[in-house]
Amino acid sequence: MTEHHEKKNKSNKSEILTHLLWTAFGIIGGLDYFSKAEYLICGIMFLIGILSAYKLFKAIVKK
């Protein structure tokens, strides 16, 4: 395995982990604000979660 391929693989794993954490943050934050009846912030948090999940899906498919 070449050094370039190892760096690319490590970078891809890091990107997937980052998107996974942002997805979890958006969903958990959205649920928390939904329970407090703060619907605008809830919507923004869910939007962050959905966009991060989309980027996560693209990163996994690219791999």
HTML snippet that shows the backbone in 3Dmol.js (N, CA, C, O; Angstrom):
<script src="https://3Dmol.org/build/3Dmol-min.js"></script>
<div id="view" style="width:600px;height:400px;position:relative"></div>
<script>
const pdb = `
ATOM      1  N   MET A   1       0.844  -1.178   0.000  1.00  0.00           N
ATOM      2  CA  MET A   1       0.000   0.000   0.000  1.00  0.00           C
ATOM      3  C   MET A   1       0.890   1.242   0.000  1.00  0.00           C
ATOM      4  O   MET A   1       1.844   1.327   0.773  1.00  0.00           O
ATOM      5  N   THR A   2       0.587   2.162  -0.833  1.00  0.00           N
ATOM      6  CA  THR A   2       1.405   3.361  -0.923  1.00  0.00           C
ATOM      7  C   THR A   2       1.068   4.343   0.184  1.00  0.00           C
ATOM      8  O   THR A   2       0.002   4.281   0.796  1.00  0.00           O
ATOM      9  N   GLU A   3       1.995   5.243   0.422  1.00  0.00           N
ATOM     10  CA  GLU A   3       1.807   6.244   1.465  1.00  0.00           C
ATOM     11  C   GLU A   3       0.638   7.163   1.139  1.00  0.00           C
ATOM     12  O   GLU A   3      -0.120   7.547   2.029  1.00  0.00           O
ATOM     13  N   HIS A   4       0.490   7.519  -0.139  1.00  0.00           N
ATOM     14  CA  HIS A   4      -0.614   8.386  -0.568  1.00  0.00           C
ATOM     15  C   HIS A   4      -1.956   7.717  -0.307  1.00  0.00           C
ATOM     16  O   HIS A   4      -2.896   8.366   0.153  1.00  0.00           O
ATOM     17  N   HIS A   5      -2.049   6.430  -0.596  1.00  0.00           N
ATOM     18  CA  HIS A   5      -3.308   5.697  -0.395  1.00  0.00           C
ATOM     19  C   HIS A   5      -3.658   5.608   1.083  1.00  0.00           C
ATOM     20  O   HIS A   5      -4.830   5.702   1.447  1.00  0.00           O
ATOM     21  N   GLU A   6      -2.647   5.426   1.946  1.00  0.00           N
ATOM     22  CA  GLU A   6      -2.892   5.362   3.382  1.00  0.00           C
ATOM     23  C   GLU A   6      -3.392   6.704   3.912  1.00  0.00           C
ATOM     24  O   GLU A   6      -4.303   6.739   4.740  1.00  0.00           O
ATOM     25  N   LYS A   7      -2.808   7.805   3.447  1.00  0.00           N
ATOM     26  CA  LYS A   7      -3.251   9.132   3.891  1.00  0.00           C
ATOM     27  C   LYS A   7      -4.676   9.408   3.432  1.00  0.00           C
ATOM     28  O   LYS A   7      -5.471   9.975   4.182  1.00  0.00           O
ATOM     29  N   LYS A   8      -5.005   9.011   2.204  1.00  0.00           N
ATOM     30  CA  LYS A   8      -6.352   9.227   1.673  1.00  0.00           C
ATOM     31  C   LYS A   8      -7.368   8.412   2.465  1.00  0.00           C
ATOM     32  O   LYS A   8      -8.452   8.908   2.774  1.00  0.00           O
ATOM     33  N   ASN A   9      -7.028   7.159   2.799  1.00  0.00           N
ATOM     34  CA  ASN A   9      -7.923   6.301   3.555  1.00  0.00           C
ATOM     35  C   ASN A   9      -8.152   6.860   4.958  1.00  0.00           C
ATOM     36  O   ASN A   9      -9.277   6.849   5.456  1.00  0.00           O
ATOM     37  N   LYS A  10      -7.086   7.349   5.597  1.00  0.00           N
ATOM     38  CA  LYS A  10      -7.201   7.933   6.933  1.00  0.00           C
ATOM     39  C   LYS A  10      -8.045   9.202   6.887  1.00  0.00           C
ATOM     40  O   LYS A  10      -8.858   9.443   7.779  1.00  0.00           O
ATOM     41  N   SER A  11      -7.853  10.007   5.853  1.00  0.00           N
ATOM     42  CA  SER A  11      -8.625  11.234   5.685  1.00  0.00           C
ATOM     43  C   SER A  11     -10.101  10.916   5.490  1.00  0.00           C
ATOM     44  O   SER A  11     -10.963  11.603   6.038  1.00  0.00           O
ATOM     45  N   ASN A  12     -10.398   9.876   4.710  1.00  0.00           N
ATOM     46  CA  ASN A  12     -11.781   9.492   4.459  1.00  0.00           C
ATOM     47  C   ASN A  12     -12.453   9.010   5.740  1.00  0.00           C
ATOM     48  O   ASN A  12     -13.613   9.340   5.987  1.00  0.00           O
ATOM     49  N   LYS A  13     -11.743   8.235   6.557  1.00  0.00           N
ATOM     50  CA  LYS A  13     -12.309   7.777   7.826  1.00  0.00           C
ATOM     51  C   LYS A  13     -12.579   8.956   8.758  1.00  0.00           C
ATOM     52  O   LYS A  13     -13.591   8.983   9.458  1.00  0.00           O
ATOM     53  N   SER A  14     -11.672   9.924   8.761  1.00  0.00           N
ATOM     54  CA  SER A  14     -11.852  11.118   9.582  1.00  0.00           C
ATOM     55  C   SER A  14     -13.070  11.918   9.123  1.00  0.00           C
ATOM     56  O   SER A  14     -13.833  12.427   9.944  1.00  0.00           O
ATOM     57  N   GLU A  15     -13.243  12.025   7.813  1.00  0.00           N
ATOM     58  CA  GLU A  15     -14.386  12.750   7.251  1.00  0.00           C
ATOM     59  C   GLU A  15     -15.695  12.052   7.624  1.00  0.00           C
ATOM     60  O   GLU A  15     -16.668  12.715   7.984  1.00  0.00           O
ATOM     61  N   ILE A  16     -15.725  10.737   7.541  1.00  0.00           N
ATOM     62  CA  ILE A  16     -16.930   9.979   7.888  1.00  0.00           C
ATOM     63  C   ILE A  16     -17.262  10.165   9.365  1.00  0.00           C
ATOM     64  O   ILE A  16     -18.424  10.368   9.715  1.00  0.00           O
ATOM     65  N   LEU A  17     -16.264  10.100  10.226  1.00  0.00           N
ATOM     66  CA  LEU A  17     -16.495  10.279  11.658  1.00  0.00           C
ATOM     67  C   LEU A  17     -17.016  11.680  11.967  1.00  0.00           C
ATOM     68  O   LEU A  17     -17.920  11.840  12.788  1.00  0.00           O
ATOM     69  N   THR A  18     -16.457  12.681  11.319  1.00  0.00           N
ATOM     70  CA  THR A  18     -16.900  14.060  11.533  1.00  0.00           C
ATOM     71  C   THR A  18     -18.370  14.220  11.140  1.00  0.00           C
ATOM     72  O   THR A  18     -19.149  14.814  11.885  1.00  0.00           O
ATOM     73  N   HIS A  19     -18.750  13.694   9.980  1.00  0.00           N
ATOM     74  CA  HIS A  19     -20.144  13.801   9.541  1.00  0.00           C
ATOM     75  C   HIS A  19     -21.078  13.005  10.447  1.00  0.00           C
ATOM     76  O   HIS A  19     -22.210  13.421  10.689  1.00  0.00           O
ATOM     77  N   LEU A  20     -20.614  11.871  10.944  1.00  0.00           N
ATOM     78  CA  LEU A  20     -21.425  11.076  11.858  1.00  0.00           C
ATOM     79  C   LEU A  20     -21.688  11.833  13.156  1.00  0.00           C
ATOM     80  O   LEU A  20     -22.806  11.821  13.670  1.00  0.00           O
ATOM     81  N   LEU A  21     -20.658  12.492  13.684  1.00  0.00           N
ATOM     82  CA  LEU A  21     -20.825  13.262  14.916  1.00  0.00           C
ATOM     83  C   LEU A  21     -21.752  14.469  14.712  1.00  0.00           C
ATOM     84  O   LEU A  21     -22.573  14.760  15.582  1.00  0.00           O
ATOM     85  N   TRP A  22     -21.635  15.172  13.582  1.00  0.00           N
ATOM     86  CA  TRP A  22     -22.524  16.306  13.303  1.00  0.00           C
ATOM     87  C   TRP A  22     -23.963  15.840  13.116  1.00  0.00           C
ATOM     88  O   TRP A  22     -24.901  16.530  13.514  1.00  0.00           O
ATOM     89  N   THR A  23     -24.134  14.659  12.505  1.00  0.00           N
ATOM     90  CA  THR A  23     -25.483  14.107  12.344  1.00  0.00           C
ATOM     91  C   THR A  23     -26.102  13.824  13.704  1.00  0.00           C
ATOM     92  O   THR A  23     -27.251  14.187  13.955  1.00  0.00           O
ATOM     93  N   ALA A  24     -25.344  13.178  14.579  1.00  0.00           N
ATOM     94  CA  ALA A  24     -25.832  12.883  15.930  1.00  0.00           C
ATOM     95  C   ALA A  24     -26.129  14.174  16.693  1.00  0.00           C
ATOM     96  O   ALA A  24     -27.147  14.271  17.379  1.00  0.00           O
ATOM     97  N   PHE A  25     -25.249  15.155  16.575  1.00  0.00           N
ATOM     98  CA  PHE A  25     -25.455  16.443  17.235  1.00  0.00           C
ATOM     99  C   PHE A  25     -26.759  17.095  16.769  1.00  0.00           C
ATOM    100  O   PHE A  25     -27.530  17.599  17.586  1.00  0.00           O
ATOM    101  N   GLY A  26     -27.002  17.083  15.461  1.00  0.00           N
ATOM    102  CA  GLY A  26     -28.215  17.695  14.924  1.00  0.00           C
ATOM    103  C   GLY A  26     -29.481  16.995  15.377  1.00  0.00           C
ATOM    104  O   GLY A  26     -30.464  17.649  15.725  1.00  0.00           O
ATOM    105  N   ILE A  27     -29.465  15.683  15.374  1.00  0.00           N
ATOM    106  CA  ILE A  27     -30.659  14.922  15.767  1.00  0.00           C
ATOM    107  C   ILE A  27     -30.924  15.051  17.259  1.00  0.00           C
ATOM    108  O   ILE A  27     -32.054  15.316  17.669  1.00  0.00           O
ATOM    109  N   ILE A  28     -29.891  14.867  18.073  1.00  0.00           N
ATOM    110  CA  ILE A  28     -30.074  14.963  19.522  1.00  0.00           C
ATOM    111  C   ILE A  28     -30.461  16.386  19.928  1.00  0.00           C
ATOM    112  O   ILE A  28     -31.341  16.577  20.768  1.00  0.00           O
ATOM    113  N   GLY A  29     -29.812  17.370  19.340  1.00  0.00           N
ATOM    114  CA  GLY A  29     -30.165  18.762  19.638  1.00  0.00           C
ATOM    115  C   GLY A  29     -31.571  19.089  19.185  1.00  0.00           C
ATOM    116  O   GLY A  29     -32.303  19.785  19.889  1.00  0.00           O
ATOM    117  N   GLY A  30     -31.960  18.597  18.019  1.00  0.00           N
ATOM    118  CA  GLY A  30     -33.319  18.825  17.526  1.00  0.00           C
ATOM    119  C   GLY A  30     -34.372  18.231  18.441  1.00  0.00           C
ATOM    120  O   GLY A  30     -35.393  18.858  18.721  1.00  0.00           O
ATOM    121  N   LEU A  31     -34.117  17.022  18.901  1.00  0.00           N
ATOM    122  CA  LEU A  31     -35.067  16.384  19.823  1.00  0.00           C
ATOM    123  C   LEU A  31     -35.150  17.131  21.149  1.00  0.00           C
ATOM    124  O   LEU A  31     -36.229  17.265  21.726  1.00  0.00           O
ATOM    125  N   ASP A  32     -34.013  17.613  21.626  1.00  0.00           N
ATOM    126  CA  ASP A  32     -34.003  18.357  22.879  1.00  0.00           C
ATOM    127  C   ASP A  32     -34.822  19.645  22.759  1.00  0.00           C
ATOM    128  O   ASP A  32     -35.642  19.944  23.627  1.00  0.00           O
ATOM    129  N   TYR A  33     -34.596  20.406  21.682  1.00  0.00           N
ATOM    130  CA  TYR A  33     -35.350  21.651  21.514  1.00  0.00           C
ATOM    131  C   TYR A  33     -36.816  21.383  21.170  1.00  0.00           C
ATOM    132  O   TYR A  33     -37.679  22.202  21.486  1.00  0.00           O
ATOM    133  N   PHE A  34     -37.106  20.262  20.537  1.00  0.00           N
ATOM    134  CA  PHE A  34     -38.496  19.905  20.257  1.00  0.00           C
ATOM    135  C   PHE A  34     -39.247  19.665  21.560  1.00  0.00           C
ATOM    136  O   PHE A  34     -40.400  20.073  21.700  1.00  0.00           O
ATOM    137  N   SER A  35     -38.591  19.000  22.519  1.00  0.00           N
ATOM    138  CA  SER A  35     -39.239  18.739  23.812  1.00  0.00           C
ATOM    139  C   SER A  35     -39.458  20.019  24.612  1.00  0.00           C
ATOM    140  O   SER A  35     -40.333  20.067  25.477  1.00  0.00           O
ATOM    141  N   LYS A  36     -38.661  21.068  24.326  1.00  0.00           N
ATOM    142  CA  LYS A  36     -38.822  22.358  24.999  1.00  0.00           C
ATOM    143  C   LYS A  36     -39.751  23.300  24.239  1.00  0.00           C
ATOM    144  O   LYS A  36     -39.946  24.444  24.652  1.00  0.00           O
ATOM    145  N   ALA A  37     -40.326  22.831  23.132  1.00  0.00           N
ATOM    146  CA  ALA A  37     -41.241  23.598  22.278  1.00  0.00           C
ATOM    147  C   ALA A  37     -40.552  24.805  21.646  1.00  0.00           C
ATOM    148  O   ALA A  37     -41.191  25.832  21.413  1.00  0.00           O
ATOM    149  N   GLU A  38     -39.268  24.689  21.372  1.00  0.00           N
ATOM    150  CA  GLU A  38     -38.510  25.716  20.646  1.00  0.00           C
ATOM    151  C   GLU A  38     -38.388  25.241  19.202  1.00  0.00           C
ATOM    152  O   GLU A  38     -37.366  24.681  18.808  1.00  0.00           O
ATOM    153  N   TYR A  39     -39.427  25.468  18.427  1.00  0.00           N
ATOM    154  CA  TYR A  39     -39.524  24.825  17.121  1.00  0.00           C
ATOM    155  C   TYR A  39     -38.590  25.417  16.065  1.00  0.00           C
ATOM    156  O   TYR A  39     -38.161  24.690  15.169  1.00  0.00           O
ATOM    157  N   LEU A  40     -38.265  26.691  16.137  1.00  0.00           N
ATOM    158  CA  LEU A  40     -37.346  27.281  15.160  1.00  0.00           C
ATOM    159  C   LEU A  40     -35.948  26.690  15.328  1.00  0.00           C
ATOM    160  O   LEU A  40     -35.329  26.258  14.355  1.00  0.00           O
ATOM    161  N   ILE A  41     -35.459  26.673  16.553  1.00  0.00           N
ATOM    162  CA  ILE A  41     -34.136  26.101  16.813  1.00  0.00           C
ATOM    163  C   ILE A  41     -34.153  24.602  16.530  1.00  0.00           C
ATOM    164  O   ILE A  41     -33.175  24.052  16.023  1.00  0.00           O
ATOM    165  N   CYS A  42     -35.239  23.956  16.849  1.00  0.00           N
ATOM    166  CA  CYS A  42     -35.400  22.534  16.559  1.00  0.00           C
ATOM    167  C   CYS A  42     -35.250  22.278  15.061  1.00  0.00           C
ATOM    168  O   CYS A  42     -34.542  21.357  14.653  1.00  0.00           O
ATOM    169  N   GLY A  43     -35.904  23.076  14.261  1.00  0.00           N
ATOM    170  CA  GLY A  43     -35.818  22.923  12.808  1.00  0.00           C
ATOM    171  C   GLY A  43     -34.412  23.136  12.290  1.00  0.00           C
ATOM    172  O   GLY A  43     -33.959  22.420  11.397  1.00  0.00           O
ATOM    173  N   ILE A  44     -33.719  24.119  12.846  1.00  0.00           N
ATOM    174  CA  ILE A  44     -32.334  24.381  12.432  1.00  0.00           C
ATOM    175  C   ILE A  44     -31.439  23.204  12.813  1.00  0.00           C
ATOM    176  O   ILE A  44     -30.588  22.792  12.025  1.00  0.00           O
ATOM    177  N   MET A  45     -31.623  22.670  13.999  1.00  0.00           N
ATOM    178  CA  MET A  45     -30.816  21.529  14.431  1.00  0.00           C
ATOM    179  C   MET A  45     -31.084  20.298  13.560  1.00  0.00           C
ATOM    180  O   MET A  45     -30.156  19.589  13.172  1.00  0.00           O
ATOM    181  N   PHE A  46     -32.357  20.056  13.261  1.00  0.00           N
ATOM    182  CA  PHE A  46     -32.665  18.919  12.397  1.00  0.00           C
ATOM    183  C   PHE A  46     -32.096  19.130  10.994  1.00  0.00           C
ATOM    184  O   PHE A  46     -31.654  18.178  10.352  1.00  0.00           O
ATOM    185  N   LEU A  47     -32.107  20.365  10.525  1.00  0.00           N
ATOM    186  CA  LEU A  47     -31.524  20.661   9.220  1.00  0.00           C
ATOM    187  C   LEU A  47     -30.018  20.366   9.217  1.00  0.00           C
ATOM    188  O   LEU A  47     -29.490  19.827   8.244  1.00  0.00           O
ATOM    189  N   ILE A  48     -29.339  20.717  10.296  1.00  0.00           N
ATOM    190  CA  ILE A  48     -27.914  20.384  10.428  1.00  0.00           C
ATOM    191  C   ILE A  48     -27.727  18.870  10.390  1.00  0.00           C
ATOM    192  O   ILE A  48     -26.825  18.367   9.720  1.00  0.00           O
ATOM    193  N   GLY A  49     -28.575  18.154  11.106  1.00  0.00           N
ATOM    194  CA  GLY A  49     -28.489  16.693  11.125  1.00  0.00           C
ATOM    195  C   GLY A  49     -28.739  16.077   9.761  1.00  0.00           C
ATOM    196  O   GLY A  49     -28.037  15.149   9.361  1.00  0.00           O
ATOM    197  N   ILE A  50     -29.732  16.584   9.045  1.00  0.00           N
ATOM    198  CA  ILE A  50     -30.069  16.036   7.729  1.00  0.00           C
ATOM    199  C   ILE A  50     -28.961  16.326   6.720  1.00  0.00           C
ATOM    200  O   ILE A  50     -28.579  15.447   5.947  1.00  0.00           O
ATOM    201  N   LEU A  51     -28.444  17.554   6.722  1.00  0.00           N
ATOM    202  CA  LEU A  51     -27.364  17.895   5.796  1.00  0.00           C
ATOM    203  C   LEU A  51     -26.092  17.094   6.095  1.00  0.00           C
ATOM    204  O   LEU A  51     -25.392  16.665   5.178  1.00  0.00           O
ATOM    205  N   SER A  52     -25.807  16.901   7.364  1.00  0.00           N
ATOM    206  CA  SER A  52     -24.634  16.107   7.727  1.00  0.00           C
ATOM    207  C   SER A  52     -24.826  14.641   7.349  1.00  0.00           C
ATOM    208  O   SER A  52     -23.876  13.977   6.934  1.00  0.00           O
ATOM    209  N   ALA A  53     -26.048  14.135   7.491  1.00  0.00           N
ATOM    210  CA  ALA A  53     -26.321  12.756   7.084  1.00  0.00           C
ATOM    211  C   ALA A  53     -26.158  12.602   5.573  1.00  0.00           C
ATOM    212  O   ALA A  53     -25.671  11.575   5.101  1.00  0.00           O
ATOM    213  N   TYR A  54     -26.560  13.612   4.823  1.00  0.00           N
ATOM    214  CA  TYR A  54     -26.380  13.586   3.366  1.00  0.00           C
ATOM    215  C   TYR A  54     -24.892  13.565   3.002  1.00  0.00           C
ATOM    216  O   TYR A  54     -24.466  12.799   2.138  1.00  0.00           O
ATOM    217  N   LYS A  55     -24.110  14.413   3.671  1.00  0.00           N
ATOM    218  CA  LYS A  55     -22.670  14.423   3.420  1.00  0.00           C
ATOM    219  C   LYS A  55     -22.029  13.103   3.851  1.00  0.00           C
ATOM    220  O   LYS A  55     -21.096  12.624   3.206  1.00  0.00           O
ATOM    221  N   LEU A  56     -22.529  12.519   4.936  1.00  0.00           N
ATOM    222  CA  LEU A  56     -22.032  11.223   5.390  1.00  0.00           C
ATOM    223  C   LEU A  56     -22.309  10.157   4.340  1.00  0.00           C
ATOM    224  O   LEU A  56     -21.440   9.340   4.034  1.00  0.00           O
ATOM    225  N   PHE A  57     -23.505  10.162   3.794  1.00  0.00           N
ATOM    226  CA  PHE A  57     -23.871   9.200   2.766  1.00  0.00           C
ATOM    227  C   PHE A  57     -22.979   9.363   1.526  1.00  0.00           C
ATOM    228  O   PHE A  57     -22.519   8.379   0.946  1.00  0.00           O
ATOM    229  N   LYS A  58     -22.747  10.612   1.136  1.00  0.00           N
ATOM    230  CA  LYS A  58     -21.875  10.864  -0.027  1.00  0.00           C
ATOM    231  C   LYS A  58     -20.449  10.390   0.247  1.00  0.00           C
ATOM    232  O   LYS A  58     -19.803   9.841  -0.645  1.00  0.00           O
ATOM    233  N   ALA A  59     -19.952  10.592   1.455  1.00  0.00           N
ATOM    234  CA  ALA A  59     -18.587  10.176   1.790  1.00  0.00           C
ATOM    235  C   ALA A  59     -18.463   8.653   1.787  1.00  0.00           C
ATOM    236  O   ALA A  59     -17.439   8.112   1.370  1.00  0.00           O
ATOM    237  N   ILE A  60     -19.499   7.968   2.248  1.00  0.00           N
ATOM    238  CA  ILE A  60     -19.474   6.509   2.280  1.00  0.00           C
ATOM    239  C   ILE A  60     -19.556   5.951   0.864  1.00  0.00           C
ATOM    240  O   ILE A  60     -18.851   4.996   0.535  1.00  0.00           O
ATOM    241  N   VAL A  61     -20.407   6.535   0.022  1.00  0.00           N
ATOM    242  CA  VAL A  61     -20.547   6.067  -1.348  1.00  0.00           C
ATOM    243  C   VAL A  61     -19.266   6.326  -2.138  1.00  0.00           C
ATOM    244  O   VAL A  61     -18.871   5.512  -2.973  1.00  0.00           O
ATOM    245  N   LYS A  62     -18.614   7.470  -1.870  1.00  0.00           N
ATOM    246  CA  LYS A  62     -17.370   7.821  -2.546  1.00  0.00           C
ATOM    247  C   LYS A  62     -16.275   6.818  -2.224  1.00  0.00           C
ATOM    248  O   LYS A  62     -15.415   6.532  -3.058  1.00  0.00           O
ATOM    249  N   LYS A  63     -16.312   6.292  -1.021  1.00  0.00           N
ATOM    250  CA  LYS A  63     -15.292   5.345  -0.569  1.00  0.00           C
ATOM    251  C   LYS A  63     -15.409   4.085  -1.353  1.00  0.00           C
ATOM    252  O   LYS A  63     -14.642   3.148  -1.133  1.00  0.00           O
TER     253      LYS A  63
END
`;
const viewer = $3Dmol.createViewer("view");
viewer.addModel(pdb, "pdb");
viewer.setStyle({}, {cartoon: {color: "spectrum"}});
viewer.zoomTo();
viewer.render();
</script>
